[in-house]
Amino acid sequence: MTTVALKDVTKIFQDGTVAVDNVSIDVNDGEFMVLLGPSGCGKSTVLRMVAGLEDPTTGAILLDGDLANDLPPRERRIAMVFQDFALYPHMSVGDNIGFPLRLSRVEPMARGERVADVASALGIGDVLARKPNQLSGGQRQRVAMGRAIVRRPGLFLMDEPLSNLDSGLRAELRAEISGLVRELGVSTIYVTHDQAEALTMADRVAIMRRGVLQDVGTPTQVYGRPATLYVAAFLGSPRMNLLEASVYVHLDRYVTLNLGDQNLYLPWDDIRARAVAHYHGERIVVGMRAEALTPVAPNSPGDVLQGRIRYLEHHGHESLAFLDIGATAVVVDEMGQAPAEQASEGGPLRRFGHAVQRLTNRGASAAAVQELGPSRSRTSVLSDPGRHHRRPAELAVRLAPYPNVQSGTSLSVSVRMDALHFFDDRGDRIDVGWR
């Protein structure tokens, strides 16, 4: 099998677009690595550079420890599955699957045996004589997978292979792909914008934003302890509630988190209290997921927030209530686009999390990228209206299906203080030990 290492890889296109910015990722032998992020964040460009279809502007790509920047695609022992299937319409299913073996001059008898074995494993052994236009979307994707598998590659690259399928079929193929890849033991880099795919399929997830790596870890790590405010906002359904809070320290007693009209109290014996206490008199961002909130009776003891239901969403198995608690929300733009009046200025360069985050505009020139250095001051997420907007918070709370409440009803929720997330005004996680 194959290991992959990207070392400080940057890709700048001829028009000056910075597609990938100083990304470093390691993929272990047999590991299923998922690149996750919104459209246009650079994840497919990373995949194409690993495949040899794009050349990195700077940085190194290592396959099994050997530099592969100048290695042609055919010599990389890589199989790629594309979003649009990319099947030959004039060939049968069997010929499509066996085409790589034909190019490699494998004997017809051996080729037929390998095609039959792969087709049987994928559940398409009975359609080998059909043409692609006679197949369903799921069958076509299995054919594309079979063509990749039959080569017995050292590395699978998958570029959003399920995005053209309906939700039910995506869930079915998600399980099949994950199980098959692990059975084969082949290292895999899988690109998607669907967090459900990432969290259910991956051994590790690498989250990208505008070409910059935001976080890398197991699904449990990136969901449970996101490295940056962006990762916290991007993962989860419903999204994490992100609230602006002012910090006041009562030494050796507790830390008050003022959310506008209400307060939460972080006990001094909580190991995180010392880290948060450094921000006395300042504003931070407090994140709380819906599962950290439990409806309780009014005037219940403990850390309780009171609110009025703005609206309800019914999802069959549960309902979501959105409360107005008199707090201010911090909303992270997915793409982080600068406002129009700032677009010509090249956008700021800042560190975001533990990785260097160059948030240059998509039209910035290579010269501008070189000019902006790590010493450039970072922008506060609580004061930059171009990337983060302030609005009244709507606290998402999970309720039973079709509860006996309606819009305008008062609701009290208990807050699990041990499940809160804290971020400073630059979007970095506040923690005594980052992970």
N, C-alpha and C positions, 0 to 999 in steps of 0.2 A: 504494500500500500504506500501512500504518499503523505508526507508532511508538507505543510505550506507555511511560509513566513513572509509577511510583508513588513519591510523595515522603512519607516518614514517615507512612504510612497505618496507622491503628489502627481496629479494629472491636470495640466492646464492646456486647454484647447487653443487653437490658433486665434480665435476671436477674443482670447483673454479669459474665458470662463474657467473658473477654478472648480473642477468637478469633484476632485478628491484632494484633500488637504492634509498632508503629513500623517497618514494613517499607518498604524502598526498593529498587525494582528497575527497571531500564531494559531494554526490549525493542526491538532495532533493527529497521529496515525489512527485512522478509523473513527475519527470524531465527526459528528454532525453539527456543523457550525451554520447558524442562520444569520444573515445580514438583514436587519430590519430597519425600516425608515419610510418616510413618505416619498411619493414620486418626486424625482429630481434631486434626491439627496446624495447620489453618487454610488449607490450600492451596485447597480448593474455595471458601472464603469470599473469598479473593483473586480468584478467577476470577469469582465472582458480582458483586463490586464493580466489576471492569473491565467486565462486561456491563451494569451498571446495575440488576441485580436486588437489590442491597443497597447501602445508602448508608454510606460510611465515617464513623466517629465523628469522627475528625480526620484531617488529611493531605489530599493532593491527588492526583487521578488525571488525567493528561494524555494526550490522544490527538492525535498529530501536533503536540505542543507546546501545544495548547489545553486549558484546564481543562474537564473533562467531569463533574465531580461532580454537577451538576444536569441533565446532558443525558439525556433519556429513551432507553431501550434502542434504540428503532426508528431513532434518529438517529445511532447510533454506528457504523454500517456493520460490524456484528459478526455472525458466524454461530457458533452454539454447538452442539456435539455432546455429547449427554448419555450417562451411563452406561447408562441403561435404554432407549436407542434413541428412545423417545417418538414412535412412529409412530402415525398415525391408523388404527385397525383396519378401519374401514369403507371406506377409500380404497384404490385400487390402488397399486402401486409407483410408476407414472408420476404419479399424482395426488399422492402423498406428496412426491415429489421436486419437482414443479412447483408445490406449494402456495404457497411464498413469492412466486413470479412471479405467481400468480393474485392474491394480495393486493396486489401492486404494479401490477395491471392491465396486465400484459404481454399483447399480442395472442396468441390461441390458437395461431396458426401459429408465431410466433417462440418461444412457450413450448414447444411440442412439439419444435422443433429443438434447443433448449438442453437439454431433458430427455433427448432421445435421445443427444446428444453426451456428456453427463455419465454416463449409464448405460452407454454403450459403454466409456468410459474406466475405469469401475469394474468392468466385467465382468458387469453385470447387465442388459444390453440385451435378453436373451431372457425376462425375468421381469416386464416392465413391466405386464402385465395381471393379475398375481397380487395377492392380498391378503397383508399381513404375516404372518398366521398360516400361510401356505403356504410360508414361507421358512425357511431355516436361520438360526442365530444370526449367522453370518458375512455372509450375504446381507442380513439386517436392518441390520447395522452399516454395510454399504456403502450401503444406502438412506439411512440417517441422514446419512452422509457426503455423499451426492449432494445431499440437500436443503440442506445447508450450502454446498456448492460452487456450486450453480446460481445462487445469489444474487450470486456474484462479490464477496465481501466484501473489506474491507481487512484484516480480522483474524479468525483462527480461534481459538475457545476450545474446548478438548476436555477434558471432565471424566471421566477414567478410562474412555474409550470401549471398552477391550478387557477390562475386568475380569470381565465375565460370560461370556467365551468360554473354551474349553479351551486348553491350553498350545500345542498345535500350530497352531491357528487364530490364536492371538495372535501367534505368531512370523511367520506369513504376512502378516497384516494390518499388523503393525508395519512390515515392509518396504514394503508398499504405501502406507500412509499417509505414511511418511517421504519416499518417492520422489515421491508425488503433490503433497504440500505444497511440496516444493522445486521441482518442475516449474512449479507455479503461481506461486511466488515470494511467497506470502502469509505475512505475519507470523503466528506461531502461539504460543499459550500452552497447554501440554499438562500436565494434572494426572495424577499417578500415584503409587502407593505401591510400584511395581515398579522396582527399580533396574536391571534388565536393559533395560526400556523406556527409562529415562532415559539410560543410558550408550550405548545403541546408536542412539537417535533424535535426541538433542538436539545443537544447536549449543552451547548453554550450559545448565547445570543450576543451579537455585536450590533449596537444601535447607533445609527448615523443620522446626522442632521446637516444639511447643506455642505456635504463633503467632509465633515469633521466627525471623528469617532467620539461618541458621547459616553458609552459604557460598554463593558464586556463582562459577562458572567453567566452562571447557570440561570435558567428561567426563574428559579426561586430567588436568587440573589438580585437580579435586576428588577424584579417585581417587588420584593420585600424590602430592599434597601437600595433604591435608585441613587445613582451617583450624582445626578444633576436634576434640577427642576424640570428640564425638558423631558427627561426619561420618566420622571414621576407623572408628568401630565400626559405623556404619550401612551403609557401602558395602563391597562385596566378598563373595565366597563361595568358601571359608569366610571368616568374619569375621576381621578383623585380630586377631592376638594382642596383647593389651594387658597389659603386665607392670609391676608396681611395682618400681622400682629406686632404690637409694641411690647418690648421686654422690660420688666421691672423686677429687680432682685431684692428679696428679703433674706438677707444673709443667714445661713444655717436654718432657714425655715422652708422657703419655697420660692419658685420663680413664677411671677404673674405674667400670663400671656393675654394682653388686652386685645380683644378682637373687635373693638368698636363699642358696641353696647353691652358686651358681656366679657367675662374673664374665664380663663382656665388656669389651673394651678399645678405646676410641675413640682412634685415634692423634692426636697433637697437630697434625699437619699437615692433618687433616680440618678444613675451614673451620667445621664445626658445633661443634667441640670447645670453642671460646671461648665460644659461647653456652651450652652445657651446663655449662661450668666455673663459671658464675655460681651454680650450685645446689650447690656443694660442701657436703657434710654434710647435704643435704636429699634428699627423695624426689621423684622425677619419674615419669612414665609413659613406658615405651618400647613402641613399636608395631612389630610385624614381621608382614608378610603371609607366607602360606604359600610364595609364590614366592621369598622371600628366604632360605628354608631348604632345604638340600640334604643328603640322607643321605650320610654318609661313613664310612670305616672308623674303629674306635676309635683313640684317640690320634693322630688326624690333626693336622697343624699348623694354626695359624690360630685364628680365633675359633670354637670348637666348644662346643656344649651337649650334655650327656649326659642321657638320660632313659630312662624305662621306659614302654612302650606301655600306656596304660590301656584303650583300645578302638580298634577299626578300623571304618571305614565304607567299603563298596565301592560305587563309582558306575559300574561298567562300564569307562569309559575311564580311570579312575584310582581309587586308594584314598587315603583320608585316615587318617593315624595321629595319635592324640592322646596326647602325651607328658606325663608328670609329670616336671618338671625341678626340683622343689623351690622354685618361685617362686610369687608371689602374683599372681593375676589382678585386673585392674580391669574390672568389668562395668558398662557404661552401660545404664541402663534406657531403653527406647525412648521412653516417654512422660515419664520423669522425675518420676513421681508422688511427692509427699511422703508420709511415713508418716502413719497416721491421727492420731497425737497432735499432729502439726504442722499438720494440715489447717486447723484453725481459726485459725492464726496468720497466714494470708495468704501464706506462702511467701516466700523471699528474692528480692530483686532483685539481679541481678549482671550484669557484662559477661562475655560468653563469646565468645572470638575477637575480631575487630575490630569486630563489630556489638554494639550494646547489647542485652543479653538479659534481658528481664524475665520471670523464671520465676515469675510469680504463679500461685496456685492457680486452677483453672478456675472456682471459685465466688467469687473475690475481687471486691469491689465496685469501681466506678469510683473512688470516693473513696479506697479503699485503694491503687489503682494510682497515683493522684496523690500520695499520701502517701509512697510508697516512691520515693526519688530515686536518681540515679546514684551518690551518695556512699555508699550502703549497701554494707557490706563483702561481698566475694564469698566463697563457700563452697568449701573445698578438696574436690576430688573424691576425695582419699585419706582423708578423715576424715568425710564426710557419708554415713552408712549409709542415709539415705533415698533417695539418688539413685544411689549407687554402692556395690556390695557387694564385699567381699573374700572370695576363695575360692582354693583351690589352682589354679594355672594348668594348663590342658590345652593344650599347644602343638600347633596344627594343622600337620601336615607332609604334603605331597603325595608319594605313592609310586606305583610302577607298579601296573597292575591286578593284583589278587590276588597280592600279594607273599608271599614265603616267610617271613613273620613272623606273630606272633600276640600276643594280649594277654599282657602280662608280659615280652615280649622287650625287651632293652636296645637302644637306638638312639642313635647319635651324629649330630648335624646341624651342618653348617657354616653360619655366619650371614654373610650379606652386610652388612657394616657400613654400606656406602653406601646401603642400602635401608631403614635404620631410620628411624622417626619418633619425635620427642621432644615431649612435652607437659608443661607445668608442672602443679602441683597444683590449678589452677583450670580445667584443660582447654584452655588456650590453647597453640597450637603454639609450640615453642621453635625459632627459626630466625634466621639472620643476615639473611635477606630473605624475608619471609613467602611470596611467590610470585614 
